[in-house]
Amino acid sequence: MAKNDAFVEQLGQVLEKSLKRIDPSGRLAEYGVWPIWNEVVGDIIARNAQPEKIRNGTLFVKVSSHVWMQQLQYMKDTITDKVNEKLGREVVKNIFFYVGEVTSSIAEIAATDTLAAPQAPAALGEETLHSVKDPEIRRALNRLFAAHARRRKA
């Protein structure tokens, strides 16, 4: 069994060296954004914003509406920092948001979740933001939703 483990370890080293040669510009690190996106931004944001492509350090994120685009614009630096922190290096230098149809890997969750029905951002309270794991992002969303609610009442 130890002989087999040594073979697998050697194979892993060969693959790592080969991938580094094939990917001299570090493009593989850029694609590390997709597997961590939902975890970093939380379910609520992930339902409404998904990364589409990354070019030269700019992450292009499709959002479900202009309201989400505006709100996430205020959180751009925080999201950038959290993504880079999770990746362990500066991969994302800027985020560009644009409106489009968002399809996410958590669509199945949304179909059974009580938040699946469209709600105005103001209707989302602290209790519904529990799925956003990062406290800084959760506070920022809470402030944005409260400001939106005040603006609609005026």
C-alpha positions in Angstrom: 0.0 0.0 0.0 2.9 2.4 0.8 4.3 1.8 -2.7 0.9 2.8 -4.2 0.8 6.0 -2.0 4.3 6.9 -3.1 3.3 6.5 -6.8 0.2 8.8 -6.2 2.4 11.4 -4.5 4.9 11.4 -7.4 2.1 11.6 -9.9 0.8 14.6 -8.0 4.1 16.3 -8.1 4.4 15.7 -11.8 1.0 17.2 -12.4 1.7 20.2 -10.3 4.9 21.0 -12.2 3.1 20.5 -15.5 0.2 22.7 -14.6 2.6 25.5 -13.5 4.3 25.3 -16.9 1.1 25.3 -18.8 -0.3 28.1 -16.7 2.6 30.6 -16.3 0.3 33.6 -15.8 -1.6 32.1 -12.8 -4.9 31.8 -14.6 -5.7 28.7 -12.6 -5.7 30.7 -9.4 -8.3 33.1 -11.0 -10.7 30.2 -11.5 -10.5 29.5 -7.8 -13.2 32.2 -7.3 -16.1 30.0 -8.5 -15.9 27.2 -5.9 -15.7 29.7 -3.0 -18.1 32.5 -4.2 -21.3 31.2 -2.6 -19.5 30.6 0.7 -17.8 34.0 0.8 -20.9 36.1 -0.1 -23.6 34.0 1.5 -26.8 32.5 0.1 -28.8 35.7 -0.3 -26.2 37.4 -2.4 -25.3 34.2 -4.3 -29.0 33.9 -5.4 -28.7 37.4 -6.9 -25.1 37.6 -8.1 -22.8 35.0 -9.7 -19.3 35.4 -11.2 -19.3 35.0 -15.0 -15.6 35.5 -16.0 -12.4 37.0 -14.8 -9.9 38.9 -17.0 -6.7 40.6 -15.9 -7.8 40.7 -12.2 -11.3 42.0 -13.0 -14.1 39.7 -11.9 -17.3 40.2 -14.0 -20.4 39.4 -11.8 -23.9 39.0 -13.2 -26.6 40.4 -10.9 -30.3 39.9 -11.0 -31.4 43.5 -11.0 -30.2 47.1 -10.9 -31.1 47.3 -7.2 -28.7 44.4 -6.5 -26.1 46.0 -8.7 -26.2 49.3 -6.8 -26.2 47.6 -3.4 -23.3 45.3 -4.3 -21.3 48.2 -5.7 -21.1 49.6 -2.2 -19.8 46.3 -1.0 -17.3 45.7 -3.8 -14.2 46.4 -1.7 -15.3 44.1 1.1 -16.2 41.3 -1.3 -12.9 41.7 -3.1 -11.0 41.5 0.2 -12.9 38.5 1.4 -12.5 36.6 -1.9 -8.7 37.3 -1.9 -8.4 36.4 1.7 -10.1 33.0 1.1 -7.9 32.4 -2.0 -4.8 33.3 0.0 -3.5 35.8 -2.5 -4.6 38.8 -4.5 -6.5 37.4 -7.5 -9.4 39.8 -7.8 -8.3 43.4 -8.1 -11.7 44.8 -9.2 -15.3 43.7 -9.6 -17.6 44.8 -12.4 -21.3 44.2 -11.9 -23.8 43.9 -14.7 -27.5 43.0 -14.9 -28.5 39.6 -16.4 -30.3 36.4 -15.7 -28.6 34.8 -12.7 -28.5 31.0 -12.5 -26.7 29.7 -9.5 -25.8 26.3 -8.1 -28.0 27.0 -5.1 -31.1 27.3 -7.2 -32.4 24.0 -5.6 -32.1 25.6 -2.2 -33.9 28.7 -3.3 -36.8 26.6 -4.7 -37.5 25.2 -1.2 -36.4 28.1 0.9 -38.9 30.7 2.2 -36.8 33.4 0.6 -37.4 32.0 -2.8 -40.4 34.3 -3.4 -39.1 37.6 -4.6 -39.0 40.2 -1.8 -38.1 43.8 -1.8 -34.6 44.2 -0.2 -36.2 46.2 2.6 -38.2 43.1 3.7 -35.0 41.2 4.5 -34.3 41.6 8.2 -31.4 40.5 10.3 -33.1 37.1 10.9 -33.1 36.4 7.2 -29.5 37.5 6.8 -28.3 34.6 9.0 -27.1 32.7 5.9 -24.4 35.4 5.2 -21.6 34.0 7.2 -19.3 37.0 7.1 -20.4 39.6 9.8 -19.0 42.5 7.9 -21.0 41.7 4.7 -24.1 40.9 6.8 -23.9 44.4 8.5 -23.3 46.1 5.2 -26.4 44.4 3.7 -28.4 45.2 6.7 -27.5 48.9 6.5 -28.3 48.9 2.7 -31.7 47.3 3.2 -32.6 49.7 6.0 -31.6 52.7 3.9 -33.6 51.3 1.0 -36.6 50.9 3.3 -36.3 54.5 4.5 -36.1 55.8 0.9 -39.2 54.0 -0.2 -41.2 55.4 2.8 -40.3 58.9 1.9 
